[in-house]
Amino acid sequence: MLRGNLADFPLVGLLQMLFSTGRGGALVIEPPPLLGSIYVHAGQIVHAQAGELTGARALTLLLGVRRASFRFEAESPPPMATIESGGFQTQARLAEEAQAWQSLRHLPEDWTQVLRVNPKARQGDLPQSEPHLLQSLEGRSIVEVLTREAAGVLEAAQALDGLFAAGWVSAKPRLLLEPTLLVVLALYGSEEGVAYLDEPLYLQWSRQIKQGFHIRIGGHSGAGDLTFIPRPRPNFQSRLGLYEKDLRKYRLVRGTQVEVWPELD
């Protein structure tokens, strides 16, 4: 069975090899970032699927995946036909779209990463087509944006690449840690931007993450999520300690229950 990783065998080269040998079957791309498949018959692509996408949009998306495991299942029949036979025209299009993906220098290879919008972004400086996209990015993964935007897949990728290049957005790995419910407690002092957690919880997150992290607070009445530098404190179970200045600044009320989770720095 033919198998490997797209980091070593780019997708266009694999497809060209299958075209030249005339082999039929399914080229399966495994997550991350998503499950995809391309069905080849008689030297042509007849069907493609990537997550919820099918046809040409799915094929375009898969051409942008640079690092994922693949395997070829010979003689696997396509469940449907979503791509019309195009012969050399299809091959030329594959090469053209692959080159367009390669020109995107700022879009991360790991599409499972979660997007964060720069809070200093001034939408007035963005092209007219960008503000709406920028508003919808916070907390979404890259692959979610690419598969669900109304614009074409490649167009969405190019827009994201431009936002990364300009510093309007950044991306962080998704942490598989569920938010913890904590009760806000007021601390007296002049510090700002610091939050105190129960020491066992802080140590648990430190062991799981194994690198620097900050915490994000959600579920409050203010606008957007808030980030703080975490510090451990003994005998602080189920509580989140914040200084008075931050309570006033973000309109947080003592005794309020909020969601708290760690994110990589």
Secondary structure, DSSP 4 states (H G I P E B T S, - for coil): --EEETTTS-HHHHHHHHHHHT--EEEEEPSSS--EEEEEETTEEEEEEETTEEHHHHHHHHHT--S-EEEEEETPPPSS--S---THHHHHHHHHHHHHHHT--SS-S-TTSEEEE-TT--GGGS-TTHHHHHHTTTT-BHHHHHHH-SS-HHHHHHHHHHHHHHTSEEEEPPP----EEEEEEEE-SS--SEEEEEHHHHHHHHHHH-S-EEEEEESSSSSS-EEEEEEEESS-TTEEEEEHHHHHHTT--TT-EEEEEEEE-
